[in-house]
């Protein structure tokens, strides 16, 4: 599987996840279900998943203006357990804007671009290909957390397994 195919899967799976989240009462999405330092509720995970994509693409790879600059309340909130008070539509609007930005960026990439070395922090260098794979798999992990948290609240999440979204090119 290549990066564009995996991202296409994430886009399709997001639509199903977002549709489910839009039908969940806000009280459930805002309920403190986790006792972590940065994530307490489902909305914290939603905001974090979008913000990480935005950050990796814009801060680390492109070194340009992140999408969050167009969402002042989200930018000001930072990355912590603060999103329970945010309306879900605002978080999803941000995620949609991040997705549109990522899709535009991915469309510009060629094989040689994926070999480029990117500095994440002083002394930390990665090939772009590896950073993008990390970013996409990061989302898979957090959407699985969201699905598990929904189940703990008696809400059936959509089936998000790759198997359900595989394009025909991967089927025998």
C-alpha positions as CSV (number, residue, x, y, z in Angstrom):
1,X,0.0,0.0,0.0
2,X,1.3,3.5,-0.8
3,X,0.8,6.8,1.0
4,X,-1.9,8.2,-1.2
5,X,-4.0,5.0,-0.9
6,X,-3.6,4.9,2.9
7,X,-4.6,8.6,3.1
8,X,-7.6,7.9,0.9
9,X,-8.6,5.2,3.3
10,X,-8.2,7.6,6.2
11,X,-10.4,10.2,4.4
12,X,-13.2,7.7,3.8
13,X,-12.9,6.3,7.4
14,X,-13.0,9.8,8.8
15,X,-16.3,10.5,7.0
16,X,-17.9,7.5,8.7
17,X,-16.3,8.4,12.1
18,X,-17.4,12.0,11.8
19,X,-21.0,11.0,10.9
20,X,-21.1,8.8,14.0
21,X,-19.6,11.6,16.2
22,X,-22.1,14.1,14.9
23,X,-24.9,11.8,16.2
24,X,-23.4,11.4,19.7
25,X,-24.7,13.7,22.4
26,X,-22.2,16.5,23.3
27,X,-22.2,15.4,26.9
28,X,-20.8,12.0,25.9
29,X,-18.1,13.6,23.6
30,X,-17.1,16.0,26.4
31,X,-17.2,13.4,29.3
32,X,-13.9,12.9,31.0
33,X,-13.2,9.2,30.1
34,X,-9.4,9.3,30.3
35,X,-7.1,10.4,33.1
36,X,-4.2,11.4,31.0
37,X,-2.1,14.6,31.0
38,X,-3.3,15.7,27.6
39,X,-6.5,13.8,26.8
40,X,-9.6,13.5,29.0
41,X,-12.4,13.2,26.5
42,X,-13.2,12.2,22.9
43,X,-13.1,15.8,21.7
44,X,-9.5,16.1,23.0
45,X,-8.6,13.2,20.8
46,X,-10.4,14.7,17.8
47,X,-8.6,18.0,18.2
48,X,-5.2,16.3,18.8
49,X,-5.5,14.1,15.7
50,X,-6.1,17.0,13.4
51,X,-3.5,19.2,15.1
52,X,-0.8,16.6,14.8
53,X,-1.4,16.3,11.1
54,X,-1.4,20.1,10.8
55,X,1.8,20.3,12.8
56,X,3.7,17.6,11.0
57,X,2.8,18.9,7.5
58,X,3.2,22.6,8.2
59,X,5.6,23.1,11.0
60,X,7.9,20.2,10.4
61,X,7.7,19.4,6.6
62,X,6.7,22.6,4.9
63,X,7.9,25.1,7.6
64,X,5.0,27.3,6.7
65,X,1.8,28.6,8.2
66,X,-0.3,25.9,9.9
67,X,-4.0,25.6,9.2
68,X,-4.7,26.3,12.9
69,X,-3.8,29.9,12.2
70,X,-7.2,30.2,10.6
71,X,-8.9,28.8,13.7
72,X,-7.8,31.2,16.5
73,X,-9.8,29.5,19.3
74,X,-8.2,26.2,18.5
75,X,-4.7,27.7,18.2
76,X,-5.1,29.5,21.6
77,X,-6.3,26.3,23.3
78,X,-3.2,24.4,22.6
79,X,-2.7,20.6,23.1
80,X,-4.3,19.6,26.3
81,X,-7.4,18.4,27.9
82,X,-9.4,21.6,27.0
83,X,-11.6,20.7,24.1
84,X,-14.6,19.4,26.1
85,X,-16.0,23.0,25.9
86,X,-15.6,23.3,22.1
87,X,-18.5,22.5,19.8
88,X,-17.8,19.4,17.8
89,X,-18.6,21.2,14.5
90,X,-15.8,23.6,15.1
91,X,-13.3,20.8,15.7
92,X,-14.5,19.0,12.6
93,X,-14.3,22.2,10.5
94,X,-10.6,22.4,11.6
95,X,-10.0,18.8,10.7
96,X,-11.6,19.2,7.3
97,X,-9.4,22.2,6.6
98,X,-6.3,20.3,7.7
99,X,-7.4,17.4,5.4
100,X,-7.9,19.7,2.4
101,X,-4.4,21.1,3.0
102,X,-2.8,17.7,3.3
103,X,-4.6,16.5,0.2
104,X,-3.2,19.5,-1.8
105,X,0.3,18.8,-0.4
106,X,0.3,15.1,-1.1
107,X,-0.8,15.8,-4.7
108,X,2.5,17.6,-5.2
109,X,4.8,14.8,-4.0
110,X,6.9,12.7,-6.2
111,X,9.1,9.7,-5.3
112,X,12.2,11.9,-5.0
113,X,10.4,14.1,-2.5
114,X,9.8,11.2,-0.2
115,X,13.5,10.6,0.1
116,X,14.1,14.2,1.3
117,X,15.5,14.4,4.9
118,X,13.4,16.5,7.2
119,X,14.6,17.9,10.6
120,X,12.0,17.4,13.3
121,X,14.2,18.8,16.1
122,X,17.9,19.5,16.4
123,X,19.6,16.2,15.9
124,X,16.4,14.4,14.8
125,X,16.3,13.8,11.1
126,X,13.9,11.6,9.2
127,X,13.1,10.8,5.6
128,X,9.8,12.4,4.6
129,X,8.4,9.0,3.7
130,X,8.9,7.8,7.2
131,X,7.4,10.9,8.8
132,X,4.3,10.7,6.6
133,X,3.8,7.0,7.4
134,X,4.2,7.9,11.1
135,X,1.5,10.6,10.8
136,X,-1.0,8.4,9.0
137,X,-0.5,5.5,11.5
138,X,-0.8,8.0,14.4
139,X,-4.3,8.7,13.2
140,X,-5.2,5.0,13.0
141,X,-4.2,4.6,16.6
142,X,-6.2,7.6,17.9
143,X,-9.3,6.8,15.9
144,X,-9.2,3.3,17.4
145,X,-9.1,5.0,20.8
146,X,-12.1,7.1,19.9
147,X,-13.9,3.9,18.7
148,X,-13.1,2.1,22.0
149,X,-14.2,5.1,24.1
150,X,-17.5,5.2,22.2
151,X,-18.1,1.6,22.9
152,X,-17.5,2.2,26.7
153,X,-20.4,4.7,26.4
154,X,-22.7,2.2,24.7
155,X,-22.3,3.7,21.3
156,X,-21.5,1.6,18.3
157,X,-18.6,3.1,16.3
158,X,-18.5,2.6,12.6
159,X,-16.3,-0.3,11.3
160,X,-13.0,1.5,10.5
161,X,-10.8,-1.4,9.6
162,X,-8.8,-1.0,6.4
163,X,-10.4,-4.2,5.1
164,X,-13.8,-2.4,4.6
165,X,-12.2,0.4,2.6
166,X,-9.6,-1.4,0.4
167,X,-9.8,-0.3,-3.2
168,X,-10.3,-3.0,-5.8
169,X,-6.6,-2.9,-6.8
170,X,-5.8,-4.6,-3.5
171,X,-8.5,-7.3,-3.7
172,X,-7.7,-10.7,-5.3
